[in-house]
C-alpha cells in the first residue's frame, strides 16, 4: 500500500488555513516530514508560456529516492501543466505516491505511470480537499511483456541505445538525455528498464523532465530540455554521461566497453526477435509554428488566508489517534554504489 498526495493551486487546502499552491488531497495519517518532502518536489517550470505552446509542455514523470528526517522515501511523481486556477492564473498539478519496499512490482517503476487511476491528472476548480481513508493498492502483477526497444530505434536510429542507458544502472553513472519536449522520454525509460532483470529495475531512478529543483535527490537518469540551464549543468558535470539526441556519437564507441557492449547486444537481440515494422515515425516532425523554447519560473497566486507556520499540522488522522510514531510508511536506507567514471 502506498501513501498518496496531490498538490495544486486551490482556494482551500487539506491542511487547515492553507490555500494557493498547497496539498489538496492526501492519505490520512501521513506525517509532516513526509508531506514536506513531497511538497518540496512539487515545483514545475514551463517550457512554453503561450496558449498555443502550453499543450506541448512536458509531463514530468519521476521515480526518486528522497532523504527525509526519518529515512529515505521512494517516490513516484507525475507533474504537469494544468488549467488556470481559481484566480485565473497559470497552474500545475503534482500527484505523488510514496511507496514502501513491498510496493515494487517486477515490471518496474515506469510501468506504473501507465496504470489508470493511480495518479491524478486534473483537479477541477471548486473541488473540495480530500483525505483518503486508506493507502493506495499498487498493482503487483508479474512482468510478462516481451522486450522491445522500437521507440529507441525510432528516435535514436539503433535499439542498442536502450542498452547503453540500461548499463548505467549497473555502473551507477548519472546520465542525461538532451531532448526536445516532443520526445516521449518515459517511453525510452520504460524500454530500457524492461531490459533489466526484475530485481534490478527499481534501481533505476529517473526524471523524464529534470530541473535543478531535484539536485538533492537520488535521480540516475535525467531528461533535460535542449538549451536549458540543466543541459549546461549536465555538460559541466564531471562523470556524467550525456546523450544529446540532436547529435548522438557513433554507438560503436560504447561497444569497446565490455559491460556496455553486452547491454547493447541484449537490446538489439530483444528488439529483432519481435521484428517491429514502423510504418510511420514515432517522433513528430518539427513544426515551424511551434513557439520558441523559453524557460520561465512560475509565480504562484497570492493566498488570501495566512498559511500556518511550516511546523503546521499533519494531515487529518483517524478520530482516535494511534500511539505516536513518526510515519506509517518509511523506506529503509538503500545502499548505493556510485562509480566515479
Sine and cosine of phi, psi and omega as CSV:
sin_phi,cos_phi,sin_psi,cos_psi,sin_omega,cos_omega
0.00,0.00,0.58,-0.81,-0.09,-1.00
-0.81,-0.59,0.60,-0.80,0.13,-0.99
-0.96,0.27,0.57,-0.82,-0.01,-1.00
-0.82,-0.58,0.61,-0.79,0.04,-1.00
-0.59,-0.81,0.66,-0.75,0.04,-1.00
-0.84,-0.54,0.72,-0.70,-0.09,-1.00
-0.75,-0.66,0.80,-0.59,0.04,-1.00
-0.31,-0.95,-0.09,-1.00,0.03,-1.00
-1.00,-0.05,0.81,-0.59,-0.04,-1.00
-0.48,-0.88,0.42,-0.91,0.01,-1.00
-0.93,0.35,-0.31,0.95,0.01,-1.00
-0.53,-0.85,0.78,-0.62,0.01,-1.00
-0.99,-0.15,0.05,-1.00,-0.01,-1.00
-0.95,0.31,-0.61,0.79,0.05,-1.00
-0.98,0.21,0.80,-0.60,-0.08,-1.00
-0.78,0.63,0.75,-0.66,0.05,-1.00
1.00,0.01,-0.11,0.99,-0.06,-1.00
-1.00,0.01,0.52,-0.85,0.08,-1.00
-0.34,-0.94,-0.02,-1.00,-0.13,-0.99
0.93,0.36,-0.58,-0.82,0.06,-1.00
-0.96,0.29,0.88,-0.48,-0.10,-1.00
-0.28,-0.96,0.13,-0.99,0.09,-1.00
-0.96,0.28,0.82,-0.57,-0.01,-1.00
-0.94,-0.34,-0.21,0.98,0.03,-1.00
-0.42,-0.91,0.59,-0.81,0.01,-1.00
-0.21,-0.98,0.37,-0.93,0.03,-1.00
-0.94,0.34,0.72,-0.70,0.02,-1.00
-0.83,0.55,0.64,-0.77,0.09,-1.00
1.00,0.06,-0.05,1.00,0.07,-1.00
-0.89,0.45,0.67,-0.74,-0.05,-1.00
-1.00,0.08,0.25,-0.97,-0.02,-1.00
-0.87,0.50,-0.62,0.78,-0.03,-1.00
-0.89,0.45,-0.62,0.79,0.04,-1.00
-0.95,0.32,-0.72,0.70,0.01,-1.00
-0.85,0.53,-0.72,0.69,0.00,-1.00
-0.87,0.49,-0.67,0.74,-0.02,-1.00
-0.89,0.46,-0.67,0.74,-0.02,-1.00
-0.95,0.31,-0.69,0.72,0.02,-1.00
-0.88,0.48,-0.52,0.86,0.02,-1.00
-0.92,0.39,-0.26,0.97,0.01,-1.00
-0.98,-0.18,0.03,1.00,-0.24,-0.97
-1.00,0.04,0.07,1.00,0.01,-1.00
-0.94,0.34,0.38,-0.92,0.02,-1.00
-0.54,-0.84,0.74,-0.68,0.03,-1.00
-0.93,-0.37,0.83,-0.56,0.04,-1.00
-0.97,0.24,0.59,-0.81,0.15,-0.99
-1.00,0.03,-0.66,0.75,0.01,-1.00
-0.89,-0.45,0.72,-0.69,0.03,-1.00
-0.97,-0.26,-0.29,0.96,-0.02,-1.00
-0.95,0.31,0.36,-0.93,0.01,-1.00
-0.87,0.49,-0.68,0.73,-0.01,-1.00
-0.92,0.39,-0.56,0.83,-0.07,-1.00
-1.00,0.09,-0.29,0.96,-0.09,-1.00
-0.86,0.52,-0.58,0.82,-0.02,-1.00
-0.92,0.38,-0.29,0.96,-0.01,-1.00
-1.00,-0.04,-0.11,0.99,0.01,-1.00
-0.86,0.50,0.72,-0.70,-0.07,-1.00
-0.94,0.34,0.54,-0.84,0.20,-0.98
-1.00,0.08,0.75,-0.67,-0.03,-1.00
-1.00,-0.10,0.95,-0.31,0.09,-1.00
-0.97,-0.23,0.74,-0.67,-0.06,-1.00
-0.65,-0.76,0.59,-0.81,0.25,-0.97
-0.83,-0.55,0.92,-0.39,-0.17,-0.99
-0.77,-0.64,0.45,-0.90,0.22,-0.98
-0.94,-0.34,0.87,-0.49,-0.16,-0.99
-0.89,-0.46,0.75,-0.66,0.08,-1.00
-0.97,0.25,0.67,-0.74,0.09,-1.00
-0.68,-0.74,0.21,-0.98,-0.01,-1.00
-0.85,0.53,-0.38,0.93,-0.06,-1.00
-0.94,-0.33,0.24,0.97,0.03,-1.00
0.75,-0.67,-0.22,-0.98,-0.04,-1.00
-0.99,-0.16,0.73,-0.69,-0.06,-1.00
-0.95,-0.31,0.72,-0.70,0.11,-0.99
-1.00,-0.04,0.83,-0.56,-0.16,-0.99
-0.77,-0.64,0.72,-0.70,0.24,-0.97
-0.95,-0.32,0.70,-0.71,-0.05,-1.00
-0.68,-0.73,0.64,-0.77,0.16,-0.99
-0.82,-0.58,0.88,-0.48,-0.04,-1.00
-0.78,-0.62,0.75,-0.66,-0.08,-1.00
-0.50,-0.87,0.37,-0.93,0.14,-0.99
-0.85,0.53,0.54,-0.84,-0.05,-1.00
-0.68,-0.73,0.16,-0.99,0.04,-1.00
-0.88,0.47,0.41,-0.91,0.02,-1.00
-0.80,0.60,0.52,-0.85,-0.07,-1.00
-0.99,0.14,-0.14,-0.99,-0.07,-1.00
-0.87,0.49,-0.38,0.93,0.01,-1.00
-0.99,-0.10,0.00,1.00,0.01,-1.00
1.00,0.02,0.06,1.00,-0.02,-1.00
-1.00,-0.04,0.26,-0.97,0.00,-1.00
-0.87,0.50,0.45,-0.89,-0.17,-0.98
-0.53,-0.85,0.30,-0.95,0.18,-0.98
-0.56,-0.83,0.29,-0.96,-0.01,-1.00
-0.79,-0.62,0.72,-0.69,0.03,-1.00
-0.87,-0.49,0.80,-0.60,0.01,-1.00
-0.85,-0.53,0.81,-0.59,-0.12,-0.99
-0.86,-0.52,0.55,-0.84,0.27,-0.96
-0.83,-0.55,0.78,-0.63,0.07,-1.00
-0.95,-0.31,0.91,-0.41,-0.18,-0.98
-0.97,-0.26,0.49,-0.87,0.20,-0.98
-1.00,-0.08,0.08,-1.00,-0.04,-1.00
-0.90,0.44,-0.38,0.92,0.00,-1.00
-0.98,0.19,-0.22,0.98,-0.04,-1.00
-0.98,-0.19,0.77,0.64,-0.04,-1.00
-0.78,-0.62,0.99,0.12,0.00,-1.00
-0.87,0.49,0.46,-0.89,-0.09,-1.00
-0.86,0.52,-0.47,0.88,-0.06,-1.00
-0.92,0.39,-0.31,0.95,0.06,-1.00
0.99,-0.14,0.15,-0.99,-0.13,-0.99
-0.94,0.35,-0.60,0.80,-0.08,-1.00
-0.89,0.46,-0.57,0.82,-0.04,-1.00
-0.87,0.49,-0.53,0.85,-0.07,-1.00
-0.92,0.40,-0.40,0.92,0.01,-1.00
-0.95,0.31,-0.22,0.97,0.03,-1.00
-1.00,-0.09,-0.06,1.00,0.00,-1.00
-0.99,0.13,0.83,-0.56,-0.03,-1.00
-0.92,0.39,0.61,-0.79,0.13,-0.99
1.00,0.02,-0.18,0.98,-0.03,-1.00
-0.98,0.22,-0.54,0.84,-0.07,-1.00
-0.84,-0.54,0.64,-0.77,0.06,-1.00
-0.99,0.17,0.75,-0.66,0.00,-1.00
-0.96,-0.27,-0.19,0.98,0.06,-1.00
-0.43,-0.90,0.39,-0.92,0.05,-1.00
-0.67,-0.74,0.99,-0.17,-0.10,-1.00
-0.86,0.52,0.61,-0.79,0.09,-1.00
-0.87,0.50,0.74,-0.67,-0.03,-1.00
1.00,-0.09,-0.15,0.99,0.04,-1.00
-0.90,0.43,0.76,-0.65,0.01,-1.00
-0.96,0.29,0.50,-0.87,0.08,-1.00
-0.86,0.51,0.46,-0.89,-0.05,-1.00
-0.78,-0.62,0.76,-0.65,0.19,-0.98
-0.97,-0.24,0.96,-0.28,-0.01,-1.00
-0.91,0.42,0.77,-0.64,-0.10,-1.00
-0.94,0.35,-0.37,0.93,-0.03,-1.00
-0.50,-0.87,0.32,-0.95,0.03,-1.00
-0.89,0.46,0.22,-0.98,-0.05,-1.00
-1.00,0.00,0.69,-0.73,0.08,-1.00
-0.99,0.16,0.79,-0.62,0.00,-1.00
-1.00,-0.08,0.78,-0.63,0.05,-1.00
-0.87,0.49,0.80,-0.59,-0.12,-0.99
-0.92,-0.40,0.38,0.92,-0.02,-1.00
-0.89,0.45,0.48,-0.88,0.01,-1.00
-0.97,0.26,0.42,-0.91,-0.02,-1.00
-0.98,0.18,0.84,-0.54,0.03,-1.00
-0.80,-0.60,0.23,0.97,-0.05,-1.00
-0.96,0.27,0.64,-0.77,0.15,-0.99
-0.93,0.36,0.55,-0.84,-0.02,-1.00
-0.99,0.16,0.67,-0.74,0.08,-1.00
-0.38,-0.92,0.66,-0.75,0.00,-1.00
-0.87,-0.49,0.69,0.72,-0.09,-1.00
-0.93,0.36,-0.50,0.86,0.03,-1.00
-0.94,0.34,-0.64,0.77,0.11,-0.99
-0.86,0.52,-0.68,0.73,0.01,-1.00
-0.86,0.50,-0.63,0.77,-0.05,-1.00
-0.94,0.33,-0.67,0.74,-0.11,-0.99
-1.00,-0.03,-0.40,0.92,-0.06,-1.00
-0.90,-0.43,-0.17,0.98,0.06,-1.00
1.00,0.00,-0.13,0.99,-0.04,-1.00
-0.39,-0.92,0.82,-0.58,0.02,-1.00
-0.90,0.44,-0.29,0.96,0.02,-1.00
-0.87,0.50,-0.38,0.92,0.04,-1.00
-0.89,0.46,-0.48,0.87,0.09,-1.00
-0.88,0.48,-0.58,0.81,0.04,-1.00
-0.95,0.32,-0.58,0.81,0.07,-1.00
-0.85,0.53,-0.72,0.69,0.00,-1.00
-0.92,0.38,-0.69,0.73,-0.01,-1.00
-0.87,0.50,-0.55,0.84,-0.04,-1.00
-0.90,0.44,-0.42,0.91,-0.05,-1.00
-0.95,0.30,-0.30,0.95,0.10,-0.99
-0.92,0.39,-0.56,0.83,0.03,-1.00
-0.97,0.25,-0.64,0.77,-0.04,-1.00
-1.00,0.01,-0.22,0.97,-0.05,-1.00
0.86,0.51,0.62,0.78,0.03,-1.00
-1.00,-0.06,0.89,-0.46,0.03,-1.00
-0.84,0.54,0.67,-0.74,-0.09,-1.00
-0.72,-0.69,0.73,-0.68,0.02,-1.00
-0.91,-0.42,0.76,-0.65,0.11,-0.99
-0.98,-0.22,0.90,-0.44,0.02,-1.00
-1.00,-0.01,0.92,-0.40,-0.18,-0.98
-0.68,-0.73,0.35,-0.94,0.19,-0.98
-0.99,0.16,0.49,-0.87,-0.04,-1.00
-0.85,0.53,-0.32,0.95,0.00,-1.00
-0.97,0.23,-0.24,0.97,0.01,-1.00
-0.96,0.27,0.72,-0.70,0.03,-1.00
-1.00,0.08,1.00,0.05,-0.08,-1.00
-0.92,0.38,-0.54,0.84,0.03,-1.00
-0.87,0.49,-0.63,0.78,0.03,-1.00
-0.90,0.43,-0.65,0.76,0.06,-1.00
-0.87,0.49,-0.72,0.69,-0.01,-1.00
-0.91,0.41,-0.64,0.77,0.01,-1.00
-0.85,0.52,-0.71,0.71,-0.03,-1.00
-0.93,0.38,-0.63,0.78,0.02,-1.00
-0.93,0.37,-0.65,0.76,0.01,-1.00
-0.90,0.44,-0.59,0.81,-0.02,-1.00
-0.90,0.44,-0.36,0.93,0.04,-1.00
-0.96,0.29,-0.43,0.91,-0.10,-0.99
-0.97,0.25,0.46,-0.89,0.15,-0.99
-0.87,0.50,0.49,-0.87,-0.07,-1.00
-0.82,0.57,-0.58,0.82,-0.06,-1.00
-0.99,0.17,0.01,1.00,0.01,-1.00
-0.92,-0.40,-0.18,0.98,-0.16,-0.99
-0.91,0.41,-0.54,0.84,-0.01,-1.00
-0.99,0.17,0.00,1.00,0.14,-0.99
-0.99,0.16,-0.17,0.99,0.02,-1.00
-1.00,0.06,0.99,-0.13,0.13,-0.99
-1.00,-0.01,0.55,-0.84,-0.12,-0.99
-0.34,-0.94,0.29,-0.96,0.19,-0.98
-0.62,-0.79,0.88,-0.48,-0.03,-1.00
-0.93,0.36,-0.45,0.90,0.06,-1.00
-0.75,-0.66,1.00,-0.01,-0.13,-0.99
-1.00,0.04,0.72,-0.69,0.13,-0.99
-0.78,-0.62,0.21,-0.98,-0.06,-1.00
-0.89,0.45,-0.24,0.97,0.04,-1.00
-0.90,0.43,-0.29,0.96,-0.04,-1.00
-0.98,-0.19,0.28,0.96,-0.12,-0.99
-0.91,0.42,-0.41,0.91,-0.08,-1.00
-0.97,-0.24,0.40,0.92,0.03,-1.00
-0.84,-0.54,0.29,-0.96,0.05,-1.00
-0.98,0.21,0.95,-0.31,-0.03,-1.00
-0.60,-0.80,0.98,-0.18,-0.12,-0.99
-0.97,0.22,-0.71,0.71,-0.02,-1.00
-0.96,-0.29,0.72,-0.70,-0.10,-0.99
-0.71,-0.70,0.87,-0.49,0.15,-0.99
-1.00,0.05,0.87,-0.49,-0.01,-1.00
-0.86,-0.50,0.63,-0.78,-0.05,-1.00
-0.98,0.22,0.61,-0.79,0.01,-1.00
-0.83,0.56,0.62,-0.79,0.06,-1.00
0.89,0.46,0.37,0.93,0.03,-1.00
-1.00,-0.08,0.26,-0.96,0.10,-1.00
-0.85,0.52,-0.51,0.86,0.00,-1.00
-0.94,0.35,-0.52,0.85,0.09,-1.00
-0.90,0.43,-0.71,0.70,0.02,-1.00
-0.87,0.49,-0.66,0.75,0.02,-1.00
-0.90,0.44,-0.67,0.74,-0.01,-1.00
-0.88,0.47,-0.64,0.77,0.00,-1.00
-0.93,0.36,-0.46,0.89,-0.05,-1.00
-1.00,-0.04,-0.09,1.00,-0.08,-1.00
-1.00,0.00,0.88,-0.48,0.00,-1.00
-0.90,0.43,0.66,-0.75,0.05,-1.00
0.99,0.11,-0.09,1.00,-0.02,-1.00
-0.99,0.11,0.75,-0.66,0.11,-0.99
-1.00,0.07,0.82,-0.57,-0.06,-1.00
-0.89,-0.45,0.84,-0.55,0.05,-1.00
-0.92,-0.39,0.98,-0.21,-0.02,-1.00
-1.00,-0.03,0.93,-0.38,-0.09,-1.00
-0.94,0.34,-0.17,0.99,0.09,-1.00
-0.97,0.24,-0.60,0.80,0.01,-1.00
-0.57,-0.82,1.00,0.01,0.04,-1.00
-0.99,0.16,0.61,-0.79,0.05,-1.00
-0.94,0.33,0.24,-0.97,0.08,-1.00
-0.86,0.50,0.76,-0.65,-0.06,-1.00
-0.91,0.41,-0.41,0.91,0.01,-1.00
-0.89,0.46,-0.38,0.93,0.06,-1.00
-0.86,0.51,-0.60,0.80,-0.02,-1.00
-0.98,0.19,-0.39,0.92,-0.05,-1.00
-0.93,0.36,-0.29,0.96,0.04,-1.00
-0.93,0.37,-0.34,0.94,0.10,-1.00
-1.00,0.04,0.88,-0.47,-0.09,-1.00
-0.84,0.54,-0.63,0.78,-0.01,-1.00
-0.90,0.44,-0.75,0.66,-0.02,-1.00
-0.93,0.37,-0.64,0.76,0.00,-1.00
-0.85,0.53,-0.61,0.79,0.01,-1.00
-0.89,0.45,-0.67,0.74,-0.02,-1.00
-0.94,0.33,-0.55,0.84,0.07,-1.00
-0.87,0.49,-0.70,0.72,0.00,-1.00
-0.93,0.37,-0.60,0.80,0.06,-1.00
-0.86,0.51,-0.70,0.71,-0.02,-1.00
-0.92,0.40,-0.68,0.73,-0.02,-1.00
-0.91,0.41,-0.70,0.72,-0.02,-1.00
-0.92,0.38,-0.64,0.77,0.00,-1.00
-0.88,0.47,-0.61,0.79,-0.02,-1.00
-0.97,0.24,-0.65,0.76,-0.05,-1.00
-0.92,0.40,-0.45,0.89,0.03,-1.00
-0.89,0.46,-0.53,0.85,-0.01,-1.00
-1.00,0.02,-0.23,0.97,0.00,-1.00
0.70,0.71,0.86,0.51,-0.03,-1.00
-0.92,0.39,0.59,-0.81,0.09,-1.00
-0.85,-0.52,0.94,-0.35,-0.06,-1.00
-1.00,-0.05,0.97,-0.23,-0.04,-1.00
-0.95,0.32,-0.60,0.80,-0.02,-1.00
-0.79,-0.61,0.49,-0.87,-0.01,-1.00
-0.90,0.44,0.61,-0.79,0.02,-1.00
-0.99,0.14,-0.30,0.95,-0.03,-1.00
-0.97,-0.25,0.82,-0.57,-0.01,-1.00
-0.89,0.46,0.61,-0.79,0.03,-1.00
-0.93,0.36,0.49,-0.87,0.02,-1.00
-0.84,0.54,0.67,-0.74,-0.01,-1.00
-0.96,-0.28,0.86,-0.52,-0.03,-1.00
-0.88,0.47,-0.31,0.95,0.01,-1.00
-1.00,0.05,-0.12,0.99,-0.01,-1.00
-0.90,0.44,0.78,-0.63,-0.01,-1.00
-0.89,0.45,0.46,-0.89,-0.01,-1.00
-0.90,0.43,0.46,-0.89,0.05,-1.00
-0.91,0.41,0.71,-0.71,0.06,-1.00
-0.53,-0.85,0.90,-0.44,-0.01,-1.00
-0.99,0.14,0.74,-0.67,0.00,-1.00
-0.62,-0.79,0.43,-0.90,0.02,-1.00
-0.98,-0.18,0.76,-0.65,-0.01,-1.00
-0.98,0.20,0.74,-0.68,0.06,-1.00
-0.97,-0.25,0.90,-0.44,-0.04,-1.00
-0.93,0.36,0.45,-0.89,0.03,-1.00
-0.93,0.37,0.40,-0.92,0.01,-1.00
-0.92,0.39,0.45,-0.89,0.02,-1.00
-0.96,-0.27,0.81,-0.58,-0.06,-1.00
-0.98,0.21,-0.35,0.94,0.02,-1.00
-0.94,-0.34,0.74,-0.67,-0.02,-1.00
-0.88,0.47,0.76,-0.65,0.06,-1.00
-0.99,0.13,0.66,-0.75,-0.02,-1.00
-0.86,0.52,0.29,-0.96,0.07,-1.00
-0.77,0.64,0.43,-0.90,-0.03,-1.00
-0.83,0.56,-0.32,0.95,-0.01,-1.00
-1.00,0.10,0.27,0.96,-0.11,-0.99
-0.77,0.64,-0.15,-0.99,-0.16,-0.99
-0.97,0.23,0.57,-0.82,0.17,-0.99
-0.94,0.35,0.19,-0.98,0.01,-1.00
-0.87,0.49,0.50,-0.87,-0.07,-1.00
-0.82,0.58,0.70,-0.71,0.00,-1.00
-0.96,-0.29,-0.12,-0.99,0.02,-1.00
-0.89,0.46,0.26,-0.97,-0.03,-1.00
-0.86,0.51,-0.69,0.73,0.06,-1.00
-0.97,-0.26,0.96,-0.29,-0.10,-0.99
-0.92,0.40,0.60,-0.80,0.06,-1.00
-0.96,0.29,0.14,-0.99,0.07,-1.00
-0.82,0.57,0.55,-0.84,-0.08,-1.00
-0.88,0.48,0.77,-0.64,0.15,-0.99
-0.42,-0.91,0.37,-0.93,-0.19,-0.98
-0.97,0.24,-0.61,0.79,-0.09,-1.00
-0.47,-0.88,0.57,-0.82,0.07,-1.00
-0.98,0.18,-0.48,0.88,0.03,-1.00
-0.72,-0.70,0.87,-0.48,0.03,-1.00
-0.78,-0.63,0.78,-0.63,0.05,-1.00
-1.00,0.06,0.83,-0.56,0.00,-1.00
-0.90,0.43,0.35,-0.94,0.00,-1.00
-0.85,0.53,0.66,-0.75,0.00,-1.00
-0.97,-0.26,0.71,-0.71,0.07,-1.00
-0.98,0.18,0.82,-0.57,-0.03,-1.00
-0.80,-0.60,0.79,-0.61,0.09,-1.00
-0.99,-0.13,0.71,-0.70,0.01,-1.00
-0.90,-0.44,0.58,-0.81,0.00,-1.00
-0.98,-0.21,0.68,-0.73,-0.08,-1.00
-1.00,0.02,0.16,0.99,-0.02,-1.00
-0.85,0.53,0.00,0.00,0.00,0.00
